[in-house]
Structures are given as structure tokens and as C-alpha cells.
């Protein structure tokens, strides 16, 4: 699968990883995105895993990273011009996408917001010494909601602060 040029351009401005406590988000370097599809859209031998059925991996989904606490994939939908970003739990028998951001640009802005709130909280020890206050958490979630033009932030972002 070809990586959309717009995502390639956006990815160049993003960090490889943002850590918060015991979790975070890791993005694959552009050169590793093809191999990152193994186990999702293709088997190691290149055979497609896309069934076209509900709960199956869809051919237009491109894994771009993972959340680091559980290793769940973060992916874009290349059939949608906005390149919305999703995640889904692995190991539950079906792929059920959950919203992360309405577009690749919004995802980039949300990741930058997470970087700000994660500063000085990148490990469990740092987070213990510098806990996230309730008002900081709510301000972060409000910014994420605003970026997504939504009344509430996608649950994914709240879960990133739960570790």
C-alpha cells in the first residue's frame, strides 16, 4: 500500500514517540510503515489478511504507529481524503475502530498537545514526582475536543493520561 503524500509530509514534523507515565504513542518511521502492516493487512509472506467483512482488517487501513501501553495499532483510513486516524484493540477477535482524530492534521495537533502535557512526565517515576492535576487533564481534553470540533475528546486521548 502506498503511503499518502500528505501523511508523509505531516509525519516529518512529528516526534517518533511521546511517552506519558507507563504509556504513550510511538509512530513508525516512514521507511518502516510497509513492514508494520504485517499481522494487520498482510501475513509475513505478503498474503492479504483483508477479508472485506465487518470486523476484518480493511484494505484502506494503514498502520502508522501504536499506543505503547498495550501495543494497539494506530492507523489511518486512506479511502477518506481527510485521512482520519483510529485505533483498535488487538487480540479480541475483531477489529473495531475507535476515533483518535478526524484527520491526519488534527492528529498531529493532538500529538503536539500530548507532548506538552507529557513534558516531565515521560516515565512512571517522573509522573509520580510531577502528577497531572485534574484541571490540567481537563484543559488538555478540552483542547483535544476543540481540535476535533467535538463536544468531547475521543476516549483514546483520556486513556493516554490514565497510566
NUKOLBA-960358 format. One record per residue (C-alpha): residue number from 0; x, y negated, z negated; residue in three letters; chain. Coordinates in Angstrom, 1 decimal. Example, Ala and Ser with C-alpha at 12.3 -4.5 7.8 and 13.67 -1.06 7.14 Angstrom:
2
[site 0 [12.3 4.5 -7.8] "ALA" "A"]
[site 1 [13.7 1.1 -7.1] "SER" "A"]
***
This chain:
163
[site 0 [0.0 0.0 0.0] "UNK" "A"]
[site 1 [1.3 -3.4 0.9] "UNK" "A"]
[site 2 [1.7 -6.0 -1.9] "UNK" "A"]
[site 3 [-0.3 -9.1 -1.1] "UNK" "A"]
[site 4 [2.0 -12.0 -0.3] "UNK" "A"]
[site 5 [0.1 -14.3 -2.7] "UNK" "A"]
[site 6 [0.8 -11.9 -5.6] "UNK" "A"]
[site 7 [4.4 -11.7 -4.6] "UNK" "A"]
[site 8 [4.7 -15.4 -4.8] "UNK" "A"]
[site 9 [2.9 -15.6 -8.2] "UNK" "A"]
[site 10 [4.9 -12.7 -9.6] "UNK" "A"]
[site 11 [8.2 -14.6 -9.0] "UNK" "A"]
[site 12 [7.1 -17.2 -11.7] "UNK" "A"]
[site 13 [6.1 -14.6 -14.3] "UNK" "A"]
[site 14 [8.2 -13.0 -17.0] "UNK" "A"]
[site 15 [8.8 -9.3 -16.8] "UNK" "A"]
[site 16 [7.4 -8.8 -20.3] "UNK" "A"]
[site 17 [5.6 -10.7 -23.1] "UNK" "A"]
[site 18 [5.7 -8.9 -26.4] "UNK" "A"]
[site 19 [3.4 -9.6 -29.4] "UNK" "A"]
[site 20 [3.8 -7.6 -32.5] "UNK" "A"]
[site 21 [3.8 -3.9 -31.5] "UNK" "A"]
[site 22 [2.1 -4.6 -28.1] "UNK" "A"]
[site 23 [2.3 -6.8 -25.1] "UNK" "A"]
[site 24 [2.3 -6.8 -21.3] "UNK" "A"]
[site 25 [5.0 -5.6 -19.0] "UNK" "A"]
[site 26 [4.9 -6.4 -15.3] "UNK" "A"]
[site 27 [6.7 -4.3 -12.8] "UNK" "A"]
[site 28 [9.4 -5.9 -10.6] "UNK" "A"]
[site 29 [8.1 -6.2 -7.0] "UNK" "A"]
[site 30 [10.6 -3.6 -5.9] "UNK" "A"]
[site 31 [9.1 -1.0 -8.3] "UNK" "A"]
[site 32 [5.4 -1.6 -7.6] "UNK" "A"]
[site 33 [5.3 1.2 -5.0] "UNK" "A"]
[site 34 [6.7 3.8 -7.3] "UNK" "A"]
[site 35 [4.4 2.6 -10.1] "UNK" "A"]
[site 36 [1.4 3.9 -8.1] "UNK" "A"]
[site 37 [2.4 7.5 -8.9] "UNK" "A"]
[site 38 [-0.2 9.0 -11.1] "UNK" "A"]
[site 39 [-2.8 6.4 -10.2] "UNK" "A"]
[site 40 [-3.3 6.2 -6.4] "UNK" "A"]
[site 41 [-0.8 8.9 -5.3] "UNK" "A"]
[site 42 [0.9 12.0 -6.6] "UNK" "A"]
[site 43 [4.7 12.2 -6.7] "UNK" "A"]
[site 44 [4.6 13.9 -3.3] "UNK" "A"]
[site 45 [2.7 11.0 -1.8] "UNK" "A"]
[site 46 [-0.7 12.8 -1.7] "UNK" "A"]
[site 47 [-3.6 10.4 -2.4] "UNK" "A"]
[site 48 [-5.4 10.6 -5.7] "UNK" "A"]
[site 49 [-8.1 8.2 -4.5] "UNK" "A"]
[site 50 [-11.4 10.1 -4.2] "UNK" "A"]
[site 51 [-13.7 7.1 -3.4] "UNK" "A"]
[site 52 [-16.1 8.4 -6.2] "UNK" "A"]
[site 53 [-17.2 6.4 -9.2] "UNK" "A"]
[site 54 [-14.6 6.9 -12.0] "UNK" "A"]
[site 55 [-11.9 7.7 -9.4] "UNK" "A"]
[site 56 [-9.0 5.5 -8.6] "UNK" "A"]
[site 57 [-9.9 3.2 -5.8] "UNK" "A"]
[site 58 [-7.7 2.8 -2.7] "UNK" "A"]
[site 59 [-7.6 -1.0 -3.1] "UNK" "A"]
[site 60 [-6.3 -1.0 -6.7] "UNK" "A"]
[site 61 [-2.6 -1.8 -7.0] "UNK" "A"]
[site 62 [-0.9 -1.3 -10.4] "UNK" "A"]
[site 63 [1.2 -4.3 -11.2] "UNK" "A"]
[site 64 [2.1 -3.6 -14.8] "UNK" "A"]
[site 65 [0.9 -2.1 -18.1] "UNK" "A"]
[site 66 [0.0 -3.1 -21.6] "UNK" "A"]
[site 67 [2.8 -1.9 -23.8] "UNK" "A"]
[site 68 [1.0 -0.6 -26.9] "UNK" "A"]
[site 69 [-0.8 2.3 -25.1] "UNK" "A"]
[site 70 [0.6 2.1 -21.6] "UNK" "A"]
[site 71 [-2.7 1.4 -19.9] "UNK" "A"]
[site 72 [-2.3 0.1 -16.4] "UNK" "A"]
[site 73 [-2.9 -3.4 -15.3] "UNK" "A"]
[site 74 [-3.9 -3.7 -11.7] "UNK" "A"]
[site 75 [-5.3 -6.0 -9.0] "UNK" "A"]
[site 76 [-8.1 -5.3 -6.6] "UNK" "A"]
[site 77 [-6.7 -6.0 -3.2] "UNK" "A"]
[site 78 [-10.1 -5.8 -1.5] "UNK" "A"]
[site 79 [-11.1 -9.0 -3.2] "UNK" "A"]
[site 80 [-9.4 -12.2 -1.9] "UNK" "A"]
[site 81 [-9.1 -13.6 -5.4] "UNK" "A"]
[site 82 [-7.0 -10.6 -6.5] "UNK" "A"]
[site 83 [-8.9 -10.1 -9.8] "UNK" "A"]
[site 84 [-6.9 -8.3 -12.5] "UNK" "A"]
[site 85 [-8.2 -5.4 -14.5] "UNK" "A"]
[site 86 [-7.1 -2.7 -16.9] "UNK" "A"]
[site 87 [-8.4 0.7 -17.7] "UNK" "A"]
[site 88 [-7.8 3.3 -20.3] "UNK" "A"]
[site 89 [-5.8 6.3 -19.1] "UNK" "A"]
[site 90 [-6.5 9.8 -20.3] "UNK" "A"]
[site 91 [-10.3 9.5 -20.7] "UNK" "A"]
[site 92 [-11.3 11.4 -17.5] "UNK" "A"]
[site 93 [-12.5 8.5 -15.5] "UNK" "A"]
[site 94 [-11.1 5.1 -14.5] "UNK" "A"]
[site 95 [-13.5 2.3 -15.8] "UNK" "A"]
[site 96 [-12.1 -1.1 -15.0] "UNK" "A"]
[site 97 [-12.2 -3.8 -17.6] "UNK" "A"]
[site 98 [-11.8 -7.5 -16.8] "UNK" "A"]
[site 99 [-8.4 -9.2 -17.5] "UNK" "A"]
[site 100 [-8.6 -12.2 -15.3] "UNK" "A"]
[site 101 [-10.8 -13.4 -12.4] "UNK" "A"]
[site 102 [-7.8 -13.9 -10.1] "UNK" "A"]
[site 103 [-4.0 -13.5 -9.9] "UNK" "A"]
[site 104 [-3.6 -17.2 -10.6] "UNK" "A"]
[site 105 [-5.8 -17.1 -13.7] "UNK" "A"]
[site 106 [-3.9 -14.0 -14.9] "UNK" "A"]
[site 107 [-0.6 -15.9 -14.5] "UNK" "A"]
[site 108 [-2.0 -18.8 -16.5] "UNK" "A"]
[site 109 [-3.3 -16.4 -19.2] "UNK" "A"]
[site 110 [0.0 -14.7 -19.4] "UNK" "A"]
[site 111 [1.7 -18.1 -20.0] "UNK" "A"]
[site 112 [-0.7 -18.8 -22.8] "UNK" "A"]
[site 113 [0.1 -15.4 -24.3] "UNK" "A"]
[site 114 [3.8 -16.3 -24.0] "UNK" "A"]
[site 115 [3.2 -19.5 -26.1] "UNK" "A"]
[site 116 [1.3 -17.7 -28.8] "UNK" "A"]
[site 117 [3.8 -14.8 -28.9] "UNK" "A"]
[site 118 [6.8 -17.1 -29.4] "UNK" "A"]
[site 119 [8.4 -16.0 -32.7] "UNK" "A"]
[site 120 [6.0 -13.0 -32.9] "UNK" "A"]
[site 121 [7.5 -10.6 -30.4] "UNK" "A"]
[site 122 [8.1 -7.7 -32.8] "UNK" "A"]
[site 123 [6.2 -6.4 -35.8] "UNK" "A"]
[site 124 [8.7 -7.9 -38.2] "UNK" "A"]
[site 125 [8.5 -11.3 -36.5] "UNK" "A"]
[site 126 [4.7 -11.2 -36.6] "UNK" "A"]
[site 127 [4.8 -10.3 -40.3] "UNK" "A"]
[site 128 [7.0 -13.3 -41.0] "UNK" "A"]
[site 129 [5.0 -15.6 -38.7] "UNK" "A"]
[site 130 [1.4 -14.3 -38.7] "UNK" "A"]
[site 131 [-1.1 -15.6 -36.3] "UNK" "A"]
[site 132 [-3.6 -17.8 -38.1] "UNK" "A"]
[site 133 [-7.3 -17.4 -37.4] "UNK" "A"]
[site 134 [-7.5 -20.9 -35.9] "UNK" "A"]
[site 135 [-4.5 -20.2 -33.6] "UNK" "A"]
[site 136 [-6.2 -16.9 -32.4] "UNK" "A"]
[site 137 [-9.5 -18.7 -31.7] "UNK" "A"]
[site 138 [-7.7 -21.6 -29.8] "UNK" "A"]
[site 139 [-5.9 -19.0 -27.7] "UNK" "A"]
[site 140 [-9.1 -17.1 -26.9] "UNK" "A"]
[site 141 [-10.9 -20.4 -26.1] "UNK" "A"]
[site 142 [-8.1 -21.3 -23.6] "UNK" "A"]
[site 143 [-8.4 -17.9 -22.0] "UNK" "A"]
[site 144 [-12.2 -18.2 -21.7] "UNK" "A"]
[site 145 [-11.8 -21.7 -20.2] "UNK" "A"]
[site 146 [-9.2 -20.4 -17.7] "UNK" "A"]
[site 147 [-11.6 -17.6 -16.7] "UNK" "A"]
[site 148 [-14.5 -20.1 -16.5] "UNK" "A"]
[site 149 [-16.4 -17.9 -19.0] "UNK" "A"]
[site 150 [-18.1 -18.4 -22.4] "UNK" "A"]
[site 151 [-15.8 -15.8 -23.9] "UNK" "A"]
[site 152 [-12.4 -14.4 -23.2] "UNK" "A"]
[site 153 [-12.2 -10.9 -21.7] "UNK" "A"]
[site 154 [-11.8 -8.5 -24.6] "UNK" "A"]
[site 155 [-8.4 -7.5 -23.2] "UNK" "A"]
[site 156 [-6.8 -10.7 -24.5] "UNK" "A"]
[site 157 [-8.2 -10.4 -28.0] "UNK" "A"]
[site 158 [-6.9 -6.8 -28.2] "UNK" "A"]
[site 159 [-3.4 -8.1 -27.2] "UNK" "A"]
[site 160 [-3.4 -10.0 -30.6] "UNK" "A"]
[site 161 [-4.6 -7.1 -32.6] "UNK" "A"]
[site 162 [-1.3 -5.3 -33.1] "UNK" "A"]
***
